[in-house]
Amino acid sequence: MAYKINEEQCVNCGSCEPECPVGAISEQNDKRVINADACISCGSCASTCPAEAISE
């Protein structure tokens, strides 16, 4: 199951994007989004999110 970013919690700091080993995170409309088809559910992004906006 892919990780998801809570848009209301996301502060668009970008710390999650470089942590994704498969490049599944991008910026859209001033928020980060995770491509569910590319996500490998490793959790690297969630562990680096200072806003705790990413969950499985």
C-alpha positions in Angstrom: 0.0 0.0 0.0 1.4 3.4 -1.0 2.1 6.2 1.5 -0.1 9.3 1.3 0.5 12.9 2.2 -2.1 14.7 4.2 -2.5 18.0 2.3 -3.8 19.9 5.3 -0.7 19.0 7.3 1.9 19.3 4.5 4.0 22.5 4.8 5.7 21.9 1.5 9.2 21.9 3.0 10.4 19.4 0.4 12.3 17.2 2.9 10.5 14.1 1.7 11.3 14.4 -2.0 15.0 13.6 -2.0 14.5 10.7 0.5 12.3 8.8 -1.9 14.5 6.1 -3.6 12.2 5.8 -6.5 11.3 9.4 -7.2 7.6 9.0 -6.4 7.2 12.4 -4.7 6.7 15.6 -6.6 5.3 19.1 -6.1 1.8 20.0 -7.4 -0.2 23.1 -6.5 2.2 24.1 -3.7 2.0 20.7 -2.0 3.9 17.5 -2.3 2.2 14.4 -3.7 3.1 10.7 -3.8 2.6 8.8 -7.0 0.9 5.7 -5.6 1.9 3.6 -8.7 5.6 4.3 -8.1 5.7 4.2 -4.3 7.3 1.1 -2.9 6.0 1.7 0.7 9.5 1.9 2.2 8.6 4.7 4.6 11.7 6.8 4.0 9.5 9.9 3.4 7.4 9.5 6.5 10.4 9.3 8.8 11.8 12.6 7.5 8.6 14.6 7.5 8.8 17.3 10.2 5.0 18.0 9.9 4.2 14.3 10.3 2.0 14.7 7.2 2.9 11.3 5.6 1.3 8.0 6.6 0.6 4.6 5.1 
